[in-house]
Amino acid sequence: MSVSSKNRLTQPLVRENGGHRTVTWSEALDRVVSAFRSSIAKNDPCAFGMFSCSKTTNELNYVAQKFVRSVMGTNNIDSCNRT
């Protein structure tokens, strides 16, 4: 699918009542934040983990590890940079 495809999603969707509905970006991001906070409160922050690609830029890997450590409160990140 190309960027100019008519089937391309241009707005976030949320699943509700067996279907999807369009929401604002603000609502979509609020839902993500809420889900992350709920997961951390329900479980231990160590229940979260992230795998970052070793073929991406150093800057993106830095942002990924900073997010996992600072926001999620865990050291569970691997980018396989040792290969």
PyMOL commands that set and color helices and strands:
alter all, ss='L'
color gray80, all
select helices_A, chain A and resi 25-42+45-47+58-71
alter helices_A, ss='H'
color red, helices_A
select strands_A, chain A and resi 13-16+19-22+50-51+77-78
alter strands_A, ss='S'
color yellow, strands_A
deselect
rebuild
show_as cartoon
